[in-house]
Amino acid sequence: MALVRYLNPEHIYIRCPLDSKEAALEWLALAVAQSGIGIPQETLRDKLFEREETMSTGIGNAVGVPHTLVPGIKGLHVYVATLKQPIPFDSVDGKPVVVLIGLFGDPDTPGLSLGALATLGRILRDERFVDALWKASTKEQVYRLLREREGKRES
Amino acid sequence: MWALVYILNEDRYLTEVLEALLEIGVPGASILDSVGMLQFLSQEIPIFAGFRSILKGSKPYNKIILSVIRDQELLQQALATIDLTVGGIENGKRGILFTLPVEHLIGPGPETLGD
């Protein structure tokens, strides 16, 4: 799936100074609300925390993929944040998280979010790729890394 | 010759559907247990766990009825019978029914399949 199609380069945030999972989710809700998605911050926040209660979105390999489906959102919106320092995220492998990829989708078209999650699950298994994302110093670098990686299948 | 495949997501209708098929002259079928892709992923793969909420109320497992039917008239009758038995497949969201042409059949014929 062409994930970057749903990623506005302006929605990439570099070396965010967050210190906990809760702070990260709060910050993400605020960033998404302020980006003009048309959903209040509180709604986004509640939906993100509700999703985390089901099971952590710390998918391992130092990546968190907080995501939710929110009525009123059209299509799919992707947000990427690299963190200044690793933060605990209740990840499946116990590792702290250094990269966050947020997905916000339309509940009427869950297939879009499913496809995006499947793509993320595939490309984020590569530790070197995650490390490269974390160490990227500009939005453009992160965007380029994602664009190049999503088209490649592991051998 | 046709393969009839009905993925029934409410197994309380299984017996009724099989009995109805027998009554109209479909002599056999195989019954398989199955699970939907999203159901499986949401239970087994953490990244998809959030989709459990949109599956609330749906059954975790399906039954697949697989039958080979030689006669097209009987096939049409079988489709109508299944639809009637489950109270409307589409309206009741009671699974997916489709048919496929069968080019070759090796082994027992449709008359004995599933026996």
Chai-1 contact restraints between the chains, C-beta under 6 A:
chainA,res_idxA,chainB,res_idxB,connection_type,confidence,min_distance_angstrom,max_distance_angstrom,comment,restraint_id
A,R51,B,G50,contact,1.0,0.0,6.0,A-B,restraint_1
A,T54,B,A49,contact,1.0,0.0,6.0,A-B,restraint_2
A,T54,B,G50,contact,1.0,0.0,6.0,A-B,restraint_3
A,M55,B,P46,contact,1.0,0.0,6.0,A-B,restraint_4
A,M55,B,A49,contact,1.0,0.0,6.0,A-B,restraint_5
A,I59,B,I47,contact,1.0,0.0,6.0,A-B,restraint_6
A,V92,B,P46,contact,1.0,0.0,6.0,A-B,restraint_7
A,L117,B,I47,contact,1.0,0.0,6.0,A-B,restraint_8
A,G121,B,I47,contact,1.0,0.0,6.0,A-B,restraint_9
